[in-house]
Amino acid sequence: MMELQGKKTAVIGMGGTGRAVTGFILKRGGRVTCYDRKPGSEINGLDGMKSAITMIGGWDGNALDNEELVIVSPGVPMASKGIQSARQQGAEVISEIEFASRFTKKKIIGITGTNGKTTTVTLLGQILNNAGKKAGVGGNIGTPFIQLVEHDSEYGLYLLELSSYQLEGIVSFRPWIAGLLNITDDHLDRYKDINDYAKAKLRIFMNQSIDDYAVINAEDKYTVKGKRTIKSRPYCFTTSKRTRRGAYYKNGEILFIDGSGYKTAFTLNNPVLTGMHNVQNAMACIIVSKLLDVPDTVIQETINGFKGLPHRIQLVADIRGIKYYDDSKATNVDAVVVALKTMAAPVILIMGGRDKEGDYSPLSGLIREKVKLLIVMGEAKERITKAFHDLVRITPVDSMESAVAAAVHDARRGDSVLLSPACSSFDMFLDYKQRGDMFTSAVTKMNGEAPHEGL
C-alpha cells in the first residue's frame, strides 16, 4: 500500500473525484493542496475539510507549489503547464484510477471505448452482482474508484468504466480483464489526432501479462492495430465472422467459444438492446462473464431484464403520435450515427453543444435519408450548419426550450424528435444529464403531458 502520512500532495480539480481523493488522503495523514479553476467559495462539498487543506481557487493551469505527488482529475488536461512542470521537478503525476489501484489487491475489470462503455459496464455489473460476485462498479460511471476502495472489504472485485483521460495518468494500473469496445473520432479538442487518442485508449493493456485477458473488438481497425502490442490473452468479439476464441453473432444468437471446443449460445430479444452496437456491447459482457464462470442462466436472465440507461436513446414521451427521444449521452458523431440508424424517418434532430473538433461528415448520408429538420444550438451550431446546410432545412436556436419549441411546431404524427447532440454539454449545461433532463422537462411543458416511463 502507498504511504501517505506527511506526504505533500496536490489534487487537481475539485469535482466529485477530487473531493473523494482529498478526503481519502486526509484520513491517512497526508497534506493536501487543492487546485481548481473556480474560486474556493464556489466549490461545494468541502465541509469538514477546509481547515485541513490549502485551497488554491482560480487556478490558471500554471505553477504548482513544489508537490511530491500530483493526482489529476479526469477533466484536467495532463498537458497543463503546471502539471508538466511538477513532473519535471520530480513529482509523481498520476490519475485517480492509478492512485486508487494502489490501495487494493482485488481483481479489476476495466472497460474503455469511445461508445457503449456505460451500457456495457452497467449491464455487466448487473450480471456479476446477480451471480453473487460482489462487484464494485464505478470509475468514469457514477462512483469514483477511490470511494469504492475506501470500502474495499465489501467487494469481491472491481468493475470500472475508464475514459482516455483517466488512462493518460496510469503507471502500474493493471486490470485482470481489460476490454476495448471501439475507437472513433472523439475528444479531438484534447488530442492532436485520432491516433493520439487511440494510444491513450490502448494504455488499458500496457501493464497486462500473459496471466491477464484482453477483450477486443475484432471489427475496429484501431483496436485491431493495437492488438499487436498486447501481452495478455485476447478474446475477440465480432458481428460479421467467426472467431477462434471469444464471441460472435450468427442467426440472431451470440455464441461464446473458449478456444478449446466449449461453446454456448445466448439470445438478444430485449428491445432495449436493439442495434448491432448493442450486440457488440452484449458480446463483451458475455465474454467477461464467462471468464468469471458466471452461469449461462444468470447471463441470459440479466440480458432479458436489462432496462437500459437514462439519456441513451431513451423514449421519454409519445404524445399525439410523436415520439421524443433523449440521447443526450451522444457526445460524439459516431454515437449520433448509432442513434439515427435506430430511428425510422422522418426525424427532427437536435444537435450542438461544445464542439470537439471531430468530423461531422459520417452523418451526411443518414441526415439526407432520415432527417427532415435539423435544429442546432450551442457553440458548435455554426460549424454543424456549415457541414449540412445543403442537405437539410436547419433552424438555429439559443436554448433547449427554443429547440423543443421548434421541434414541437414542426412535428407531425409519425415523426421522431431526437436530441442527439454529437457534442459535449459544458457550454450550456453542467453535464449531459442536466441537458437531457432539461430536454424532457421542455417536452413535458410544451406538450402539457407527463413524460413516458421510458423503454
C-alpha positions as CSV (number, residue, x, y, z in Angstrom):
1,M,0.0,0.0,0.0
2,M,1.1,3.5,-0.7
3,E,2.3,5.6,2.3
4,L,0.5,8.9,2.6
5,Q,1.5,10.0,6.1
6,G,3.0,13.5,5.9
7,K,3.2,13.3,2.1
8,K,2.8,16.7,0.3
9,T,0.1,16.0,-2.3
10,A,-1.7,18.2,-4.8
11,V,-5.2,17.3,-6.0
12,I,-6.1,19.0,-9.3
13,G,-9.8,19.5,-9.9
14,M,-12.3,19.6,-7.1
15,G,-15.3,17.9,-8.7
16,G,-16.6,14.7,-7.1
17,T,-13.4,12.7,-7.9
18,G,-11.1,15.4,-6.5
19,R,-13.1,15.7,-3.3
20,A,-13.2,11.9,-2.8
21,V,-9.4,11.7,-3.3
22,T,-8.8,14.6,-0.9
23,G,-11.0,13.0,1.9
24,F,-9.1,9.7,1.4
25,I,-5.7,11.3,1.8
26,L,-6.6,13.4,4.8
27,K,-7.8,10.3,6.7
28,R,-4.4,8.8,6.1
29,G,-2.4,11.7,7.4
30,G,-1.4,13.3,4.0
31,R,-1.0,17.0,3.5
32,V,-3.2,18.3,0.6
33,T,-3.2,21.3,-1.6
34,C,-6.3,21.5,-3.8
35,Y,-6.4,23.4,-7.1
36,D,-9.4,24.3,-9.2
37,R,-10.4,26.9,-11.8
38,K,-13.3,28.0,-9.6
39,P,-12.8,30.3,-6.6
40,G,-12.8,28.3,-3.4
41,S,-16.1,29.9,-2.3
42,E,-17.9,28.3,-5.3
43,I,-16.7,24.7,-4.6
44,N,-19.3,22.6,-2.8
45,G,-18.7,19.5,-0.7
46,L,-15.6,20.7,1.2
47,D,-17.4,20.9,4.6
48,G,-15.2,19.3,7.2
49,M,-12.1,19.6,5.0
50,K,-11.5,23.3,4.7
51,S,-9.4,23.5,7.9
52,A,-7.2,20.6,6.8
53,I,-6.4,21.6,3.2
54,T,-4.8,24.5,1.3
55,M,-7.3,25.6,-1.3
56,I,-5.9,27.3,-4.5
57,G,-9.0,28.7,-6.2
58,G,-9.0,30.4,-9.6
59,W,-6.1,28.2,-10.7
60,D,-4.9,29.1,-14.2
61,G,-3.1,25.9,-15.1
62,N,0.3,27.2,-14.2
63,A,2.6,26.8,-11.2
64,L,2.1,24.2,-8.5
65,D,3.6,24.5,-5.1
66,N,6.6,22.0,-5.0
67,E,4.4,18.9,-4.6
68,E,5.7,15.3,-4.1
69,L,2.5,13.7,-5.6
70,V,0.1,15.2,-8.0
71,I,-3.3,13.5,-8.6
72,V,-5.1,14.8,-11.6
73,S,-8.9,14.6,-12.0
74,P,-10.2,13.3,-15.4
75,G,-11.4,16.7,-16.7
76,V,-8.0,18.4,-16.3
77,P,-5.6,18.0,-19.3
78,M,-2.3,16.4,-18.3
79,A,-0.6,18.8,-20.7
80,S,-1.3,21.8,-18.4
81,K,1.8,23.8,-17.9
82,G,1.8,23.5,-14.1
83,I,1.3,19.7,-14.2
84,Q,4.1,19.2,-16.6
85,S,6.4,21.5,-14.6
86,A,5.7,19.5,-11.4
87,R,6.6,16.3,-13.3
88,Q,9.9,17.8,-14.4
89,Q,10.7,18.8,-10.8
90,G,10.3,15.2,-9.7
91,A,6.7,15.0,-8.6
92,E,4.9,11.8,-9.4
93,V,1.9,12.7,-11.6
94,I,-1.0,10.1,-11.7
95,S,-4.7,9.8,-12.3
96,E,-7.2,8.9,-9.5
97,I,-7.6,5.5,-11.1
98,E,-3.8,4.8,-10.7
99,F,-3.9,6.2,-7.1
100,A,-6.9,4.1,-6.0
101,S,-5.4,0.9,-7.5
102,R,-2.5,1.2,-5.1
103,F,-4.9,0.6,-2.1
104,T,-6.5,-2.7,-3.2
105,K,-5.4,-6.2,-4.1
106,K,-8.8,-7.2,-5.5
107,K,-9.0,-8.1,-9.2
108,I,-10.0,-5.3,-11.6
109,I,-12.1,-5.4,-14.7
110,G,-11.6,-2.3,-16.9
111,I,-13.8,-1.3,-19.8
112,T,-13.0,1.5,-22.2
113,G,-14.1,2.7,-25.7
114,T,-15.5,5.7,-27.4
115,N,-19.1,4.5,-27.3
116,G,-21.0,1.8,-25.4
117,K,-18.8,1.6,-22.3
118,T,-21.5,2.9,-19.9
119,T,-24.1,0.4,-21.3
120,T,-21.6,-2.4,-21.2
121,V,-20.4,-1.7,-17.6
122,T,-24.0,-1.2,-16.3
123,L,-25.2,-4.5,-17.9
124,L,-22.0,-6.4,-16.9
125,G,-22.3,-5.0,-13.3
126,Q,-25.8,-6.4,-13.1
127,I,-24.7,-9.8,-14.4
128,L,-21.8,-10.1,-12.0
129,N,-23.8,-9.0,-9.0
130,N,-26.7,-11.2,-9.9
131,A,-24.2,-14.0,-9.9
132,G,-23.0,-13.1,-6.4
133,K,-19.6,-11.7,-7.4
134,K,-19.9,-8.5,-5.2
135,A,-18.6,-6.2,-7.9
136,G,-17.8,-2.6,-7.0
137,V,-18.9,-0.7,-10.1
138,G,-17.6,2.8,-10.7
139,G,-14.8,4.8,-12.3
140,N,-16.0,7.1,-15.1
141,I,-19.5,6.0,-14.3
142,G,-21.0,7.1,-11.0
143,T,-18.8,6.3,-8.1
144,P,-15.0,7.3,-8.1
145,F,-12.8,4.3,-7.8
146,I,-11.2,5.7,-4.7
147,Q,-14.6,5.9,-3.0
148,L,-15.1,2.2,-3.7
149,V,-11.6,1.3,-2.4
150,E,-12.4,3.1,0.8
151,H,-14.8,0.2,1.5
152,D,-12.5,-2.5,0.0
153,S,-13.7,-5.3,2.3
154,E,-17.2,-5.0,0.9
155,Y,-16.2,-6.0,-2.7
156,G,-15.0,-9.2,-4.3
157,L,-13.7,-7.4,-7.4
158,Y,-14.0,-4.1,-9.2
159,L,-15.6,-3.2,-12.5
160,L,-14.5,0.2,-13.9
161,E,-15.6,2.3,-16.8
162,L,-12.4,4.0,-17.9
163,S,-12.0,7.2,-20.1
164,S,-9.0,8.1,-22.1
165,Y,-8.3,10.9,-19.7
166,Q,-8.1,8.5,-16.7
167,L,-5.8,6.2,-18.7
168,E,-3.4,9.0,-19.5
169,G,-2.4,9.1,-15.9
170,I,-1.8,5.4,-15.1
171,V,1.7,4.0,-14.3
172,S,1.2,0.5,-12.8
173,F,-2.6,0.1,-13.0
174,R,-3.2,-3.4,-14.2
175,P,-6.7,-4.8,-14.9
176,W,-7.0,-8.5,-14.8
177,I,-9.6,-8.2,-17.7
178,A,-9.3,-5.2,-19.9
179,G,-12.0,-4.5,-22.6
180,L,-11.7,-2.1,-25.5
181,L,-15.0,-1.7,-27.3
182,N,-14.2,0.7,-30.2
183,I,-12.3,3.8,-31.1
184,T,-13.9,6.6,-33.2
185,D,-13.4,10.3,-33.5
186,D,-13.8,12.0,-30.1
187,H,-12.1,14.5,-27.9
188,L,-10.0,15.8,-30.8
189,D,-10.1,19.1,-29.0
190,R,-7.7,17.5,-26.5
191,Y,-5.7,15.1,-28.7
192,K,-3.8,16.1,-31.8
193,D,-5.4,13.4,-33.9
194,I,-7.3,10.1,-33.7
195,N,-4.1,8.1,-33.5
196,D,-3.0,10.0,-30.4
197,Y,-6.5,9.4,-28.9
198,A,-6.2,5.7,-29.7
199,K,-2.8,5.5,-27.9
200,A,-4.5,6.8,-24.8
201,K,-7.2,4.2,-25.0
202,L,-4.8,1.3,-25.6
203,R,-2.9,2.2,-22.4
204,I,-5.6,0.0,-20.7
205,F,-3.5,-3.0,-21.8
206,M,0.0,-1.7,-21.1
207,N,0.7,-3.4,-17.8
208,Q,-1.0,-6.7,-18.5
209,S,0.8,-10.0,-18.7
210,I,0.0,-13.5,-20.1
211,D,-1.9,-14.1,-16.9
212,D,-4.5,-11.4,-17.9
213,Y,-7.2,-11.1,-20.5
214,A,-7.9,-8.6,-23.3
215,V,-11.5,-8.3,-24.7
216,I,-11.2,-6.8,-28.1
217,N,-13.5,-5.7,-30.9
218,A,-12.2,-7.6,-34.0
219,E,-14.0,-5.2,-36.3
220,D,-12.5,-1.9,-35.1
221,K,-9.4,-1.0,-37.1
222,Y,-7.6,1.0,-34.3
223,T,-8.2,-1.8,-31.8
224,V,-7.0,-4.5,-34.1
225,K,-3.9,-2.5,-34.9
226,G,-3.2,-2.0,-31.2
227,K,-3.7,-5.8,-30.6
228,R,-0.1,-6.4,-31.8
229,T,1.4,-4.9,-28.7
230,I,-0.9,-6.6,-26.2
231,K,0.8,-9.3,-24.0
232,S,-2.4,-10.7,-22.4
233,R,-4.7,-13.4,-23.8
234,P,-7.1,-12.0,-26.4
235,Y,-10.8,-12.8,-26.6
236,C,-12.3,-11.2,-29.6
237,F,-15.9,-10.3,-30.4
238,T,-17.3,-9.8,-33.9
239,T,-20.7,-9.5,-35.7
240,S,-19.5,-10.4,-39.1
241,K,-17.4,-13.6,-38.8
242,R,-16.5,-16.4,-36.5
243,T,-13.7,-16.0,-34.0
244,R,-11.4,-18.7,-32.6
245,R,-11.8,-17.5,-29.0
246,G,-14.4,-15.0,-27.8
247,A,-17.9,-14.3,-29.1
248,Y,-19.6,-14.0,-32.5
249,Y,-23.1,-13.3,-33.8
250,K,-24.9,-15.7,-36.1
251,N,-28.6,-16.1,-37.0
252,G,-29.8,-13.9,-34.2
253,E,-27.7,-15.6,-31.5
254,I,-24.5,-14.7,-29.7
255,L,-22.1,-17.6,-29.4
256,F,-19.3,-17.8,-26.9
257,I,-16.4,-20.1,-27.7
258,D,-13.3,-20.6,-25.4
259,G,-10.8,-21.9,-27.9
260,S,-10.9,-25.5,-26.6
261,G,-14.1,-26.6,-28.1
262,Y,-16.6,-25.3,-25.5
263,K,-19.4,-23.3,-27.0
264,T,-22.6,-21.8,-25.6
265,A,-25.3,-19.6,-27.1
266,F,-27.4,-16.6,-25.9
267,T,-30.4,-14.8,-27.4
268,L,-30.8,-11.0,-27.6
269,N,-34.5,-10.3,-27.7
270,N,-34.6,-7.4,-25.3
271,P,-35.9,-4.3,-27.2
272,V,-33.7,-2.0,-25.1
273,L,-30.6,-3.8,-26.7
274,T,-31.5,-3.3,-30.4
275,G,-28.9,-2.4,-33.0
276,M,-25.6,-4.0,-33.8
277,H,-23.8,-1.7,-31.4
278,N,-25.7,-3.3,-28.5
279,V,-24.9,-6.8,-29.9
280,Q,-21.3,-5.8,-29.5
281,N,-21.8,-4.5,-26.0
282,A,-23.6,-7.7,-25.0
283,M,-20.8,-9.8,-26.5
284,A,-18.2,-8.0,-24.4
285,C,-20.4,-8.6,-21.3
286,I,-20.8,-12.3,-22.2
287,I,-17.0,-12.8,-22.7
288,V,-16.1,-11.2,-19.3
289,S,-18.9,-13.1,-17.6
290,K,-17.8,-16.5,-18.9
291,L,-14.2,-15.7,-17.9
292,L,-15.6,-15.3,-14.4
293,D,-17.6,-18.6,-14.7
294,V,-21.0,-16.9,-14.4
295,P,-23.7,-19.5,-15.2
296,D,-25.4,-19.1,-18.6
297,T,-28.9,-18.8,-16.9
298,V,-27.7,-15.7,-14.9
299,I,-26.3,-14.1,-18.0
300,Q,-29.4,-14.7,-20.1
301,E,-31.9,-13.6,-17.5
302,T,-30.0,-10.4,-16.8
303,I,-29.8,-9.6,-20.5
304,N,-33.6,-10.2,-20.8
305,G,-34.4,-7.9,-17.9
306,F,-32.0,-5.1,-18.7
307,K,-33.8,-1.7,-18.7
308,G,-31.2,0.4,-20.5
309,L,-29.7,3.7,-19.5
310,P,-31.2,7.2,-19.0
311,H,-30.2,9.7,-21.7
312,R,-29.2,7.0,-24.2
313,I,-31.8,6.7,-27.0
314,Q,-34.4,6.8,-24.2
315,L,-38.0,7.3,-25.2
316,V,-39.2,10.0,-22.8
317,A,-42.6,10.8,-24.4
318,D,-45.0,9.6,-27.0
319,I,-47.5,12.4,-27.5
320,R,-50.1,12.5,-30.2
321,G,-48.2,10.0,-32.3
322,I,-44.9,11.9,-32.0
323,K,-42.0,10.1,-30.2
324,Y,-39.4,12.2,-28.2
325,Y,-36.0,10.6,-27.6
326,D,-33.4,11.8,-25.1
327,D,-29.9,10.8,-26.4
328,S,-28.0,13.5,-24.5
329,K,-25.2,11.0,-23.8
330,A,-24.4,11.0,-27.5
331,T,-21.4,13.4,-27.2
332,N,-19.7,12.4,-30.4
333,V,-20.5,11.8,-34.1
334,D,-20.4,8.0,-34.0
335,A,-23.0,7.9,-31.2
336,V,-25.3,10.0,-33.3
337,V,-24.8,7.7,-36.3
338,V,-25.9,4.8,-34.0
339,A,-29.0,6.7,-32.8
340,L,-30.1,7.7,-36.3
341,K,-29.7,4.1,-37.5
342,T,-32.3,3.0,-34.9
343,M,-34.8,5.7,-36.0
344,A,-37.5,5.4,-38.6
345,A,-37.8,8.5,-40.8
346,P,-38.9,11.3,-40.6
347,V,-36.7,12.6,-37.7
348,I,-36.3,16.1,-36.2
349,L,-32.8,16.1,-34.9
350,I,-31.5,18.4,-32.2
351,M,-27.7,18.8,-32.3
352,G,-25.0,21.0,-30.8
353,G,-23.0,22.0,-27.7
354,R,-19.3,22.4,-27.2
355,D,-17.5,21.3,-30.3
356,K,-14.9,18.5,-30.0
357,E,-13.4,19.3,-33.5
358,G,-14.4,16.0,-34.9
359,D,-15.5,15.3,-38.5
360,Y,-19.3,15.6,-38.9
361,S,-19.3,14.1,-42.5
362,P,-20.1,10.5,-41.4
363,L,-23.6,11.8,-40.6
364,S,-24.3,13.2,-44.1
365,G,-25.9,10.1,-45.6
366,L,-28.2,9.5,-42.6
367,I,-29.2,13.1,-42.4
368,R,-30.1,13.2,-46.1
369,E,-32.0,10.0,-45.7
370,K,-33.9,10.4,-42.4
371,V,-33.8,14.0,-41.1
372,K,-36.5,16.5,-42.1
373,L,-35.4,19.3,-39.8
374,L,-32.0,19.8,-38.1
375,I,-32.2,22.1,-35.0
376,V,-28.7,23.4,-33.9
377,M,-27.7,25.0,-30.7
378,G,-24.6,25.8,-28.6
379,E,-21.1,26.8,-29.5
380,A,-21.0,24.2,-32.4
381,K,-24.1,25.4,-34.2
382,E,-22.3,27.4,-36.9
383,R,-19.9,24.5,-37.7
384,I,-22.7,22.0,-37.8
385,T,-24.7,24.4,-40.0
386,K,-21.8,24.7,-42.4
387,A,-21.5,20.9,-42.6
388,F,-25.1,20.2,-43.5
389,H,-26.6,23.4,-44.9
390,D,-27.1,21.9,-48.4
391,L,-28.6,18.6,-47.1
392,V,-31.5,19.6,-44.8
393,R,-33.5,22.5,-43.5
394,I,-31.7,24.0,-40.4
395,T,-33.1,26.1,-37.6
396,P,-30.6,27.7,-35.1
397,V,-31.8,28.3,-31.5
398,D,-30.3,29.6,-28.3
399,S,-31.8,27.4,-25.6
400,M,-33.2,23.9,-25.0
401,E,-36.6,25.4,-24.6
402,S,-36.4,27.1,-28.0
403,A,-35.1,23.8,-29.6
404,V,-38.0,21.8,-28.2
405,A,-40.5,24.6,-29.2
406,A,-39.2,24.5,-32.8
407,A,-39.4,20.7,-32.9
408,V,-43.0,20.7,-31.5
409,H,-44.0,23.3,-34.1
410,D,-42.7,21.2,-37.0
411,A,-43.5,17.7,-35.8
412,R,-46.4,15.7,-37.2
413,R,-47.8,12.3,-36.3
414,G,-45.3,9.6,-37.0
415,D,-42.3,11.8,-36.6
416,S,-39.5,11.2,-34.0
417,V,-37.8,14.1,-32.2
418,L,-34.3,13.1,-31.3
419,L,-31.9,15.0,-29.0
420,S,-28.5,13.6,-30.1
421,P,-26.0,16.4,-29.8
422,A,-22.7,15.0,-31.1
423,C,-21.0,17.5,-28.7
424,S,-20.2,17.8,-25.0
425,S,-22.7,19.8,-22.8
426,F,-20.3,22.1,-21.0
427,D,-21.1,25.3,-23.0
428,M,-24.7,25.5,-21.6
429,F,-25.2,22.7,-19.0
430,L,-23.4,21.1,-16.0
431,D,-23.3,17.8,-17.8
432,Y,-25.1,15.6,-20.3
433,K,-27.6,14.5,-17.6
434,Q,-28.8,18.1,-16.9
435,R,-29.0,18.6,-20.7
436,G,-31.2,15.5,-21.1
437,D,-33.4,16.4,-18.1
438,M,-34.0,19.9,-19.5
439,F,-35.0,18.3,-22.8
440,T,-37.5,16.1,-21.0
441,S,-38.8,18.9,-18.9
442,A,-39.2,21.2,-22.0
443,V,-41.0,18.4,-23.9
444,T,-43.4,17.9,-21.0
445,K,-44.0,21.6,-20.6
446,M,-44.5,22.3,-24.3
447,N,-47.0,19.4,-24.7
448,G,-48.7,19.7,-21.3
449,E,-48.4,15.9,-20.7
450,A,-46.5,13.6,-18.3
451,P,-43.3,12.1,-19.6
452,H,-43.1,8.4,-20.8
453,E,-41.6,5.9,-18.4
454,G,-39.0,5.1,-21.0
455,L,-38.1,1.9,-22.8
